[in-house]
Amino acid sequence: MPITERIVIDADPSIKKMLFEISEEYGETMKAVVCSLIESKYKELQLRKVGEFKKLR
């Protein structure tokens, strides 16, 4: 089973509720919402790393 499906299945009930509300609002599956959030955080991390690299120069 893909990790994103495990995240949705194993999520705390309050997290599931939030995922459900977001997925309803955006017309996406909860799996798509989880993937989107992970991608967003990863991009944020990469930008932070680039910023830190520029500070070192």
PyMOL Python script that loads the backbone (N, CA, C, O; Angstrom):
from pymol import cmd

cmd.read_pdbstr("""\
ATOM      1  N   MET A   1       0.856  -1.181   0.000  1.00  0.00           N
ATOM      2  CA  MET A   1       0.000   0.000   0.000  1.00  0.00           C
ATOM      3  C   MET A   1       0.897   1.239   0.000  1.00  0.00           C
ATOM      4  O   MET A   1       1.830   1.332   0.798  1.00  0.00           O
ATOM      5  N   PRO A   2       0.614   2.190  -0.898  1.00  0.00           N
ATOM      6  CA  PRO A   2       1.421   3.411  -0.952  1.00  0.00           C
ATOM      7  C   PRO A   2       1.385   4.183   0.366  1.00  0.00           C
ATOM      8  O   PRO A   2       0.399   4.148   1.102  1.00  0.00           O
ATOM      9  N   ILE A   3       2.473   4.871   0.640  1.00  0.00           N
ATOM     10  CA  ILE A   3       2.613   5.593   1.906  1.00  0.00           C
ATOM     11  C   ILE A   3       1.528   6.652   2.087  1.00  0.00           C
ATOM     12  O   ILE A   3       1.050   6.860   3.202  1.00  0.00           O
ATOM     13  N   THR A   4       1.133   7.327   1.000  1.00  0.00           N
ATOM     14  CA  THR A   4       0.107   8.360   1.141  1.00  0.00           C
ATOM     15  C   THR A   4      -1.222   7.762   1.581  1.00  0.00           C
ATOM     16  O   THR A   4      -1.956   8.384   2.349  1.00  0.00           O
ATOM     17  N   GLU A   5      -1.537   6.566   1.106  1.00  0.00           N
ATOM     18  CA  GLU A   5      -2.766   5.907   1.548  1.00  0.00           C
ATOM     19  C   GLU A   5      -2.660   5.504   3.013  1.00  0.00           C
ATOM     20  O   GLU A   5      -3.642   5.602   3.749  1.00  0.00           O
ATOM     21  N   ARG A   6      -1.483   5.053   3.450  1.00  0.00           N
ATOM     22  CA  ARG A   6      -1.283   4.693   4.858  1.00  0.00           C
ATOM     23  C   ARG A   6      -1.438   5.932   5.748  1.00  0.00           C
ATOM     24  O   ARG A   6      -2.007   5.851   6.836  1.00  0.00           O
ATOM     25  N   ILE A   7      -0.934   7.062   5.284  1.00  0.00           N
ATOM     26  CA  ILE A   7      -1.056   8.301   6.063  1.00  0.00           C
ATOM     27  C   ILE A   7      -2.524   8.625   6.284  1.00  0.00           C
ATOM     28  O   ILE A   7      -2.932   8.950   7.399  1.00  0.00           O
ATOM     29  N   VAL A   8      -3.315   8.539   5.228  1.00  0.00           N
ATOM     30  CA  VAL A   8      -4.744   8.846   5.339  1.00  0.00           C
ATOM     31  C   VAL A   8      -5.437   7.847   6.247  1.00  0.00           C
ATOM     32  O   VAL A   8      -6.235   8.239   7.099  1.00  0.00           O
ATOM     33  N   ILE A   9      -5.149   6.566   6.081  1.00  0.00           N
ATOM     34  CA  ILE A   9      -5.800   5.520   6.876  1.00  0.00           C
ATOM     35  C   ILE A   9      -5.410   5.630   8.345  1.00  0.00           C
ATOM     36  O   ILE A   9      -6.263   5.498   9.223  1.00  0.00           O
ATOM     37  N   ASP A  10      -4.131   5.870   8.621  1.00  0.00           N
ATOM     38  CA  ASP A  10      -3.627   5.894   9.997  1.00  0.00           C
ATOM     39  C   ASP A  10      -3.755   7.252  10.682  1.00  0.00           C
ATOM     40  O   ASP A  10      -3.384   7.388  11.848  1.00  0.00           O
ATOM     41  N   ALA A  11      -4.267   8.245   9.989  1.00  0.00           N
ATOM     42  CA  ALA A  11      -4.322   9.592  10.551  1.00  0.00           C
ATOM     43  C   ALA A  11      -5.260   9.667  11.751  1.00  0.00           C
ATOM     44  O   ALA A  11      -6.250   8.942  11.844  1.00  0.00           O
ATOM     45  N   ASP A  12      -4.915  10.558  12.652  1.00  0.00           N
ATOM     46  CA  ASP A  12      -5.763  10.876  13.782  1.00  0.00           C
ATOM     47  C   ASP A  12      -7.121  11.348  13.237  1.00  0.00           C
ATOM     48  O   ASP A  12      -7.166  11.990  12.188  1.00  0.00           O
ATOM     49  N   PRO A  13      -8.212  11.045  13.922  1.00  0.00           N
ATOM     50  CA  PRO A  13      -9.533  11.459  13.429  1.00  0.00           C
ATOM     51  C   PRO A  13      -9.651  12.955  13.123  1.00  0.00           C
ATOM     52  O   PRO A  13     -10.324  13.337  12.165  1.00  0.00           O
ATOM     53  N   SER A  14      -9.007  13.797  13.923  1.00  0.00           N
ATOM     54  CA  SER A  14      -9.089  15.239  13.657  1.00  0.00           C
ATOM     55  C   SER A  14      -8.351  15.599  12.359  1.00  0.00           C
ATOM     56  O   SER A  14      -8.772  16.492  11.624  1.00  0.00           O
ATOM     57  N   ILE A  15      -7.254  14.897  12.092  1.00  0.00           N
ATOM     58  CA  ILE A  15      -6.509  15.120  10.849  1.00  0.00           C
ATOM     59  C   ILE A  15      -7.338  14.630   9.667  1.00  0.00           C
ATOM     60  O   ILE A  15      -7.396  15.293   8.631  1.00  0.00           O
ATOM     61  N   LYS A  16      -7.979  13.474   9.817  1.00  0.00           N
ATOM     62  CA  LYS A  16      -8.840  12.959   8.752  1.00  0.00           C
ATOM     63  C   LYS A  16      -9.947  13.956   8.436  1.00  0.00           C
ATOM     64  O   LYS A  16     -10.289  14.164   7.272  1.00  0.00           O
ATOM     65  N   LYS A  17     -10.506  14.572   9.475  1.00  0.00           N
ATOM     66  CA  LYS A  17     -11.576  15.554   9.279  1.00  0.00           C
ATOM     67  C   LYS A  17     -11.039  16.741   8.489  1.00  0.00           C
ATOM     68  O   LYS A  17     -11.692  17.218   7.561  1.00  0.00           O
ATOM     69  N   MET A  18      -9.853  17.218   8.853  1.00  0.00           N
ATOM     70  CA  MET A  18      -9.259  18.338   8.128  1.00  0.00           C
ATOM     71  C   MET A  18      -8.983  17.961   6.675  1.00  0.00           C
ATOM     72  O   MET A  18      -9.283  18.728   5.760  1.00  0.00           O
ATOM     73  N   LEU A  19      -8.412  16.778   6.470  1.00  0.00           N
ATOM     74  CA  LEU A  19      -8.146  16.314   5.108  1.00  0.00           C
ATOM     75  C   LEU A  19      -9.432  16.224   4.304  1.00  0.00           C
ATOM     76  O   LEU A  19      -9.473  16.622   3.140  1.00  0.00           O
ATOM     77  N   PHE A  20     -10.487  15.698   4.929  1.00  0.00           N
ATOM     78  CA  PHE A  20     -11.768  15.565   4.257  1.00  0.00           C
ATOM     79  C   PHE A  20     -12.302  16.940   3.847  1.00  0.00           C
ATOM     80  O   PHE A  20     -12.752  17.121   2.715  1.00  0.00           O
ATOM     81  N   GLU A  21     -12.251  17.905   4.766  1.00  0.00           N
ATOM     82  CA  GLU A  21     -12.749  19.247   4.454  1.00  0.00           C
ATOM     83  C   GLU A  21     -11.955  19.897   3.334  1.00  0.00           C
ATOM     84  O   GLU A  21     -12.531  20.525   2.444  1.00  0.00           O
ATOM     85  N   ILE A  22     -10.634  19.751   3.372  1.00  0.00           N
ATOM     86  CA  ILE A  22      -9.793  20.317   2.310  1.00  0.00           C
ATOM     87  C   ILE A  22     -10.103  19.641   0.982  1.00  0.00           C
ATOM     88  O   ILE A  22     -10.238  20.312  -0.041  1.00  0.00           O
ATOM     89  N   SER A  23     -10.216  18.320   0.993  1.00  0.00           N
ATOM     90  CA  SER A  23     -10.476  17.593  -0.256  1.00  0.00           C
ATOM     91  C   SER A  23     -11.843  17.960  -0.832  1.00  0.00           C
ATOM     92  O   SER A  23     -11.996  18.070  -2.049  1.00  0.00           O
ATOM     93  N   GLU A  24     -12.823  18.148   0.028  1.00  0.00           N
ATOM     94  CA  GLU A  24     -14.156  18.561  -0.434  1.00  0.00           C
ATOM     95  C   GLU A  24     -14.096  19.955  -1.055  1.00  0.00           C
ATOM     96  O   GLU A  24     -14.669  20.191  -2.118  1.00  0.00           O
ATOM     97  N   GLU A  25     -13.410  20.862  -0.396  1.00  0.00           N
ATOM     98  CA  GLU A  25     -13.325  22.251  -0.860  1.00  0.00           C
ATOM     99  C   GLU A  25     -12.622  22.350  -2.217  1.00  0.00           C
ATOM    100  O   GLU A  25     -13.040  23.118  -3.084  1.00  0.00           O
ATOM    101  N   TYR A  26     -11.559  21.574  -2.393  1.00  0.00           N
ATOM    102  CA  TYR A  26     -10.772  21.657  -3.621  1.00  0.00           C
ATOM    103  C   TYR A  26     -11.146  20.606  -4.658  1.00  0.00           C
ATOM    104  O   TYR A  26     -10.611  20.607  -5.767  1.00  0.00           O
ATOM    105  N   GLY A  27     -12.067  19.707  -4.301  1.00  0.00           N
ATOM    106  CA  GLY A  27     -12.487  18.678  -5.252  1.00  0.00           C
ATOM    107  C   GLY A  27     -11.387  17.676  -5.560  1.00  0.00           C
ATOM    108  O   GLY A  27     -11.296  17.166  -6.677  1.00  0.00           O
ATOM    109  N   GLU A  28     -10.550  17.394  -4.564  1.00  0.00           N
ATOM    110  CA  GLU A  28      -9.443  16.450  -4.729  1.00  0.00           C
ATOM    111  C   GLU A  28      -9.607  15.305  -3.738  1.00  0.00           C
ATOM    112  O   GLU A  28     -10.350  15.412  -2.762  1.00  0.00           O
ATOM    113  N   THR A  29      -8.908  14.216  -4.002  1.00  0.00           N
ATOM    114  CA  THR A  29      -8.919  13.110  -3.051  1.00  0.00           C
ATOM    115  C   THR A  29      -8.045  13.475  -1.858  1.00  0.00           C
ATOM    116  O   THR A  29      -7.192  14.358  -1.948  1.00  0.00           O
ATOM    117  N   MET A  30      -8.265  12.789  -0.743  1.00  0.00           N
ATOM    118  CA  MET A  30      -7.418  13.033   0.431  1.00  0.00           C
ATOM    119  C   MET A  30      -5.972  12.681   0.100  1.00  0.00           C
ATOM    120  O   MET A  30      -5.053  13.349   0.573  1.00  0.00           O
ATOM    121  N   LYS A  31      -5.759  11.650  -0.700  1.00  0.00           N
ATOM    122  CA  LYS A  31      -4.415  11.277  -1.118  1.00  0.00           C
ATOM    123  C   LYS A  31      -3.760  12.428  -1.890  1.00  0.00           C
ATOM    124  O   LYS A  31      -2.589  12.734  -1.668  1.00  0.00           O
ATOM    125  N   ALA A  32      -4.504  13.061  -2.789  1.00  0.00           N
ATOM    126  CA  ALA A  32      -3.967  14.180  -3.565  1.00  0.00           C
ATOM    127  C   ALA A  32      -3.623  15.355  -2.655  1.00  0.00           C
ATOM    128  O   ALA A  32      -2.622  16.038  -2.870  1.00  0.00           O
ATOM    129  N   VAL A  33      -4.454  15.591  -1.639  1.00  0.00           N
ATOM    130  CA  VAL A  33      -4.199  16.675  -0.685  1.00  0.00           C
ATOM    131  C   VAL A  33      -2.906  16.392   0.078  1.00  0.00           C
ATOM    132  O   VAL A  33      -2.072  17.285   0.232  1.00  0.00           O
ATOM    133  N   VAL A  34      -2.733  15.163   0.556  1.00  0.00           N
ATOM    134  CA  VAL A  34      -1.519  14.789   1.287  1.00  0.00           C
ATOM    135  C   VAL A  34      -0.297  14.987   0.390  1.00  0.00           C
ATOM    136  O   VAL A  34       0.702  15.557   0.826  1.00  0.00           O
ATOM    137  N   CYS A  35      -0.368  14.526  -0.844  1.00  0.00           N
ATOM    138  CA  CYS A  35       0.763  14.679  -1.765  1.00  0.00           C
ATOM    139  C   CYS A  35       1.070  16.148  -2.017  1.00  0.00           C
ATOM    140  O   CYS A  35       2.235  16.543  -2.051  1.00  0.00           O
ATOM    141  N   SER A  36       0.046  16.946  -2.190  1.00  0.00           N
ATOM    142  CA  SER A  36       0.225  18.373  -2.432  1.00  0.00           C
ATOM    143  C   SER A  36       0.895  19.050  -1.239  1.00  0.00           C
ATOM    144  O   SER A  36       1.788  19.879  -1.411  1.00  0.00           O
ATOM    145  N   LEU A  37       0.461  18.695  -0.035  1.00  0.00           N
ATOM    146  CA  LEU A  37       1.057  19.277   1.170  1.00  0.00           C
ATOM    147  C   LEU A  37       2.525  18.876   1.310  1.00  0.00           C
ATOM    148  O   LEU A  37       3.364  19.697   1.681  1.00  0.00           O
ATOM    149  N   ILE A  38       2.827  17.628   1.018  1.00  0.00           N
ATOM    150  CA  ILE A  38       4.220  17.157   1.085  1.00  0.00           C
ATOM    151  C   ILE A  38       5.069  17.894   0.055  1.00  0.00           C
ATOM    152  O   ILE A  38       6.171  18.346   0.366  1.00  0.00           O
ATOM    153  N   GLU A  39       4.560  18.018  -1.171  1.00  0.00           N
ATOM    154  CA  GLU A  39       5.298  18.723  -2.215  1.00  0.00           C
ATOM    155  C   GLU A  39       5.536  20.177  -1.835  1.00  0.00           C
ATOM    156  O   GLU A  39       6.623  20.708  -2.059  1.00  0.00           O
ATOM    157  N   SER A  40       4.535  20.818  -1.266  1.00  0.00           N
ATOM    158  CA  SER A  40       4.652  22.210  -0.849  1.00  0.00           C
ATOM    159  C   SER A  40       5.725  22.376   0.229  1.00  0.00           C
ATOM    160  O   SER A  40       6.559  23.277   0.148  1.00  0.00           O
ATOM    161  N   LYS A  41       5.697  21.512   1.223  1.00  0.00           N
ATOM    162  CA  LYS A  41       6.695  21.579   2.300  1.00  0.00           C
ATOM    163  C   LYS A  41       8.096  21.281   1.767  1.00  0.00           C
ATOM    164  O   LYS A  41       9.075  21.876   2.219  1.00  0.00           O
ATOM    165  N   TYR A  42       8.192  20.361   0.809  1.00  0.00           N
ATOM    166  CA  TYR A  42       9.497  20.030   0.239  1.00  0.00           C
ATOM    167  C   TYR A  42      10.066  21.224  -0.531  1.00  0.00           C
ATOM    168  O   TYR A  42      11.255  21.525  -0.425  1.00  0.00           O
ATOM    169  N   LYS A  43       9.214  21.900  -1.306  1.00  0.00           N
ATOM    170  CA  LYS A  43       9.664  23.087  -2.034  1.00  0.00           C
ATOM    171  C   LYS A  43      10.128  24.165  -1.058  1.00  0.00           C
ATOM    172  O   LYS A  43      11.139  24.830  -1.284  1.00  0.00           O
ATOM    173  N   GLU A  44       9.375  24.329   0.030  1.00  0.00           N
ATOM    174  CA  GLU A  44       9.739  25.291   1.071  1.00  0.00           C
ATOM    175  C   GLU A  44      11.115  24.942   1.650  1.00  0.00           C
ATOM    176  O   GLU A  44      11.944  25.827   1.861  1.00  0.00           O
ATOM    177  N   LEU A  45      11.352  23.668   1.903  1.00  0.00           N
ATOM    178  CA  LEU A  45      12.635  23.208   2.421  1.00  0.00           C
ATOM    179  C   LEU A  45      13.768  23.506   1.442  1.00  0.00           C
ATOM    180  O   LEU A  45      14.834  23.972   1.844  1.00  0.00           O
ATOM    181  N   GLN A  46      13.538  23.238   0.159  1.00  0.00           N
ATOM    182  CA  GLN A  46      14.563  23.484  -0.854  1.00  0.00           C
ATOM    183  C   GLN A  46      14.894  24.979  -0.939  1.00  0.00           C
ATOM    184  O   GLN A  46      16.060  25.358  -1.056  1.00  0.00           O
ATOM    185  N   LEU A  47      13.858  25.820  -0.878  1.00  0.00           N
ATOM    186  CA  LEU A  47      14.103  27.264  -0.918  1.00  0.00           C
ATOM    187  C   LEU A  47      14.885  27.722   0.302  1.00  0.00           C
ATOM    188  O   LEU A  47      15.756  28.585   0.193  1.00  0.00           O
ATOM    189  N   ARG A  48      14.585  27.154   1.457  1.00  0.00           N
ATOM    190  CA  ARG A  48      15.319  27.490   2.673  1.00  0.00           C
ATOM    191  C   ARG A  48      16.783  27.072   2.541  1.00  0.00           C
ATOM    192  O   ARG A  48      17.682  27.812   2.939  1.00  0.00           O
ATOM    193  N   LYS A  49      17.016  25.890   1.982  1.00  0.00           N
ATOM    194  CA  LYS A  49      18.393  25.420   1.796  1.00  0.00           C
ATOM    195  C   LYS A  49      19.157  26.340   0.849  1.00  0.00           C
ATOM    196  O   LYS A  49      20.322  26.651   1.094  1.00  0.00           O
ATOM    197  N   VAL A  50      18.511  26.775  -0.230  1.00  0.00           N
ATOM    198  CA  VAL A  50      19.152  27.688  -1.182  1.00  0.00           C
ATOM    199  C   VAL A  50      19.474  29.007  -0.493  1.00  0.00           C
ATOM    200  O   VAL A  50      20.546  29.577  -0.696  1.00  0.00           O
ATOM    201  N   GLY A  51      18.535  29.491   0.326  1.00  0.00           N
ATOM    202  CA  GLY A  51      18.767  30.729   1.067  1.00  0.00           C
ATOM    203  C   GLY A  51      19.935  30.617   2.023  1.00  0.00           C
ATOM    204  O   GLY A  51      20.731  31.548   2.144  1.00  0.00           O
ATOM    205  N   GLU A  52      20.046  29.485   2.704  1.00  0.00           N
ATOM    206  CA  GLU A  52      21.154  29.263   3.630  1.00  0.00           C
ATOM    207  C   GLU A  52      22.467  29.162   2.880  1.00  0.00           C
ATOM    208  O   GLU A  52      23.499  29.630   3.363  1.00  0.00           O
ATOM    209  N   PHE A  53      22.438  28.550   1.696  1.00  0.00           N
ATOM    210  CA  PHE A  53      23.641  28.413   0.879  1.00  0.00           C
ATOM    211  C   PHE A  53      24.120  29.805   0.440  1.00  0.00           C
ATOM    212  O   PHE A  53      25.318  30.090   0.460  1.00  0.00           O
ATOM    213  N   LYS A  54      23.179  30.661   0.047  1.00  0.00           N
ATOM    214  CA  LYS A  54      23.546  32.006  -0.391  1.00  0.00           C
ATOM    215  C   LYS A  54      24.146  32.814   0.751  1.00  0.00           C
ATOM    216  O   LYS A  54      25.039  33.632   0.527  1.00  0.00           O
ATOM    217  N   LYS A  55      23.663  32.594   1.980  1.00  0.00           N
ATOM    218  CA  LYS A  55      24.195  33.301   3.140  1.00  0.00           C
ATOM    219  C   LYS A  55      25.648  32.914   3.390  1.00  0.00           C
ATOM    220  O   LYS A  55      26.434  33.737   3.860  1.00  0.00           O
ATOM    221  N   LEU A  56      26.010  31.681   3.083  1.00  0.00           N
ATOM    222  CA  LEU A  56      27.369  31.194   3.320  1.00  0.00           C
ATOM    223  C   LEU A  56      28.360  31.753   2.318  1.00  0.00           C
ATOM    224  O   LEU A  56      29.564  31.737   2.574  1.00  0.00           O
ATOM    225  N   ARG A  57      27.898  32.233   1.215  1.00  0.00           N
ATOM    226  CA  ARG A  57      28.788  32.717   0.150  1.00  0.00           C
ATOM    227  C   ARG A  57      29.303  34.053   0.449  1.00  0.00           C
ATOM    228  O   ARG A  57      30.066  34.611  -0.339  1.00  0.00           O
TER     229      ARG A  57
END
""", "prot")
cmd.dss("prot")
cmd.show_as("cartoon", "prot")
cmd.util.cbc("prot")
cmd.orient("prot")
